[in-house]
Amino acid sequence: MSEPTGKYSITMPRDIAEAAKVRSGPSGLSAYVAAAVARQIERDNLNELITVAEAEHGPVTAEEIQALRDQLAQERREQAKHGASAA
């Protein structure tokens, strides 16, 4: 069952609204805007979580971020290799 909906009036720059209409496809502008707002809420929640974590544990260094990016890239390469050999 889908969530109940409400009708809202919003104001946005015309060029953004027109670009959203073009990209919204068959699901329509309302669904496109709802998805964009949901993604923004997820980002806001993540930023709040990061702020709390950094207050407790200190900021993450650029070196730590790069090490995790390198690890993720390596794991993706290994997944791709295993996926190709399974085909």
Residue, then its C-alpha position, 0 to 999 in steps of 0.5 A: m500500500s502506498e503512503p497517503t499523499g497531499k497536495y502542495s503548492i511550491t514555488m521554484p525557478r521556471d528553468i528548474a521546473e521545466a527541466a524537471k518536467v522534461r526529465s520526469g518521464p511517465s511517472g510525472l512531475s510530482a513523483y520526480v519532485a517527491a523523489a528529489v525531496a526524499r533524497q535531500i532528506e536522506r542527505d540531511n539526515l546523513n549530514e546530521l549523523i556525520t556531525v554527531a559522529e565527528a563531535e564524538h570521534g573527531p573529523v575524518t581525515a582526507e587520508e582515511i577517506q582516500a583509504l576507504r575509497d581505495q578499498l571500495a574500488q578494490e572490492r568493486r574490481e574483485q566483484a567485477k572479476h568474480g561476476a565476469s568469471a561466473a558468466 
